[in-house]
Amino acid sequence: MSPELLYLLRRRIRAAGPIRFDEFMELVLYSDPHGYYRNNVPGGDSDYQTSPTLSPWFGLLVTQEIQAVWEGLGSPAEFTVVEVGGGNADLAAAVVDAAEGEFGNALKWVYVEPLDSVAAMQRARFGSSEKFSWIGDLDELAPVTGVILANEVLDNFPFRIFEVAKDGVVEIRVGFTRHNLHEVRFPVGPEIAEQLAPALEHLDPGDRLEVRSGIKEWMAKAARGLAEGRLIIVDYGDLEPETWTRHPSGSMVTYRQGELGKDPFEEVGGSDITAHVNFSAVARAATDAGLELLALQTQKGWLESLGLKELVADFRRREAEAQAGGQHPEYLRIMAQRSKIELLAARGGLGDYLVFGAKK
Ligand SMILES: C[S@@+](CC[C@H](N)C(=O)[O-])C[C@H]1O[C@@H](n2cnc3c(N)ncnc32)[C@H](O)[C@@H]1O
C-alpha cells in the first residue's frame, strides 16, 4: 500500500468529490513515482508472466507475421515495429534476434512508453542500438510503414465501471471516508445511459460492466501513426454480447504478487488492476479511425498458423533423441522449453487470448 498515493487520492477526492474509476486507475497504476507499473513489469524476477516473457518462441513465431507484412508491402528498405507498452523488452529481443538478411536490416523498433522507469529498463537493453527509439505517447509518432503491436496492454487501459440499477444505470465512483477508499454510486446522464443501452438488454439489476474511456482516442492515434501496415492487439477479452454475459458482475480483477483479487482498494499502488477487453468496441474504434478489419482469432489459432505445431513436434523429436541418448539434463532442458511453448497456446489460458488485426 502506498501512503503517498492514498494521500493524493484523499486530497483529490476532498477537493472534487468522488472520482471516476478510470481516474483512480490512472493514478494508482501510472502516476510517477508511486503507480504500480512504475515498478512492476512482467517477466524476469517479477511475479507474473506474459507470452513474450514466458518463452522467446512467442517472439520468434511473431517475427514470421511481421516479416510477412513487410513482404506484403514490397519489402521496404525501412520497416518499423511500434511496440506499445513493451514492458521488459523480451519481445523485441526475440524478434530482432530472429530477423535476418534484408528484413533484419530494414527493421526499426519504436517503443511507446509513458513511464520513464520502464523506458530506462528498455534502454538498458537496447539503448546503444540505432534500431531503437522511444516516444512517450503514440501522438508523437511520425507515421511509419510497419506494424503497431500491443500485447496485454489494452486490458490495463483505465476504465469506468457502471452498475445496473432497478431504474437505469449508476456509475461506480471512488470516495474516501476517514482512512478508507470506498465505492460511491453516482447517477449518470442520458448520454451515458444511451451509450450503455445495448449492454443493458443483456444484464440484470446489480450486474456490472466496464467501459474503457480512452480506446477511441488511442485508436485514432494508432491509425494516424500508421502510413501503411498492420495493427496487432493481443489480449484477453470477448466480443459483445459475451463481454457482458460471461462476466455479469464485471470482469475487473486485481493481481498482487501473482495472486488474483477482487478489491482494488486493498493494496493501492501495490496491485495491478485489469479487466477483459471488449473487442467489439476495439473493432468499432478501428473502423471509425479508417482501418480495415482483419479476422479476429485466438492466440492458439494465430500461433498455429505461424508454425507452433511443427515447432512442438520438432521439440518432441529432440526430446526423444536426448532421452534415447541418455542425455538427461539436455532432455529436461528441451522438455521445459517445449512445455512453455505449449502454454502459449493452452486452452483456458494464453491460447484463448484474442488477436485483433487491422490494416491500412
Ligand atoms: C501487462 S504489461 C505488458 C507488457 C508487455 N507488453 C508484455 O507483454 O510483457 C502492460 C504494460 O502496458 C503499459 N501501458 C498501459 N497503457 C499504456 C499506454 N497507453 N501506452 C503505452 N503503454 C501503456 C503499462 O505501463 C505496462 O507496462
The ligand as an SDF file (V2000), in Angstrom:
LIG
                    3D

 27 29  0  0  0  0  0  0  0  0999 V2000
    0.8260   -6.2820  -18.6010 C   0  0  0  0  0  0  0  0  0  0  0  0
    2.0830   -5.1840  -19.0900 S   0  0  0  0  0  0  0  0  0  0  0  0
    2.5470   -5.9320  -20.6270 C   0  0  0  0  0  0  0  0  0  0  0  0
    3.9690   -5.6200  -21.0200 C   0  0  0  0  0  0  0  0  0  0  0  0
    4.4280   -6.2870  -22.3100 C   0  0  0  0  0  0  0  0  0  0  0  0
    3.6580   -5.8620  -23.4480 N   0  0  0  0  0  0  0  0  0  0  0  0
    4.3970   -7.7880  -22.1990 C   0  0  0  0  0  0  0  0  0  0  0  0
    3.6080   -8.4150  -22.9060 O   0  0  0  0  0  0  0  0  0  0  0  0
    5.1570   -8.3370  -21.3820 O   0  0  0  0  0  0  0  0  0  0  0  0
    1.1900   -3.7610  -19.5940 C   0  0  0  0  0  0  0  0  0  0  0  0
    2.0700   -2.5720  -19.9160 C   0  0  0  0  0  0  0  0  0  0  0  0
    1.3170   -1.6270  -20.6880 O   0  0  0  0  0  0  0  0  0  0  0  0
    1.7390   -0.3390  -20.3490 C   0  0  0  0  0  0  0  0  0  0  0  0
    0.7300    0.6230  -20.8000 N   0  0  0  0  0  0  0  0  0  0  0  0
   -0.5240    0.7850  -20.3520 C   0  0  0  0  0  0  0  0  0  0  0  0
   -1.1400    1.7870  -21.0190 N   0  0  0  0  0  0  0  0  0  0  0  0
   -0.2690    2.2370  -21.9310 C   0  0  0  0  0  0  0  0  0  0  0  0
   -0.3300    3.2410  -22.9490 C   0  0  0  0  0  0  0  0  0  0  0  0
   -1.4190    3.9820  -23.1390 N   0  0  0  0  0  0  0  0  0  0  0  0
    0.7560    3.4420  -23.7110 N   0  0  0  0  0  0  0  0  0  0  0  0
    1.8630    2.6910  -23.5410 C   0  0  0  0  0  0  0  0  0  0  0  0
    1.9770    1.7190  -22.5980 N   0  0  0  0  0  0  0  0  0  0  0  0
    0.9270    1.5010  -21.8020 C   0  0  0  0  0  0  0  0  0  0  0  0
    1.9060   -0.4350  -18.8330 C   0  0  0  0  0  0  0  0  0  0  0  0
    2.7120    0.5960  -18.3230 O   0  0  0  0  0  0  0  0  0  0  0  0
    2.5560   -1.8270  -18.6840 C   0  0  0  0  0  0  0  0  0  0  0  0
    3.9560   -1.7400  -18.7170 O   0  0  0  0  0  0  0  0  0  0  0  0
  1  2  1  0
  2  3  1  0
  2 10  1  0
  3  4  1  0
  4  5  1  0
  5  6  1  0
  5  7  1  0
  7  8  2  0
  7  9  1  0
 10 11  1  0
 11 12  1  0
 11 26  1  0
 12 13  1  0
 13 14  1  0
 13 24  1  0
 14 15  1  0
 14 23  1  0
 15 16  2  0
 16 17  1  0
 17 18  1  0
 17 23  2  0
 18 19  1  0
 18 20  2  0
 20 21  1  0
 21 22  2  0
 22 23  1  0
 24 25  1  0
 24 26  1  0
 26 27  1  0
M  CHG  2   2   1   9  -1
M  END
$$$$
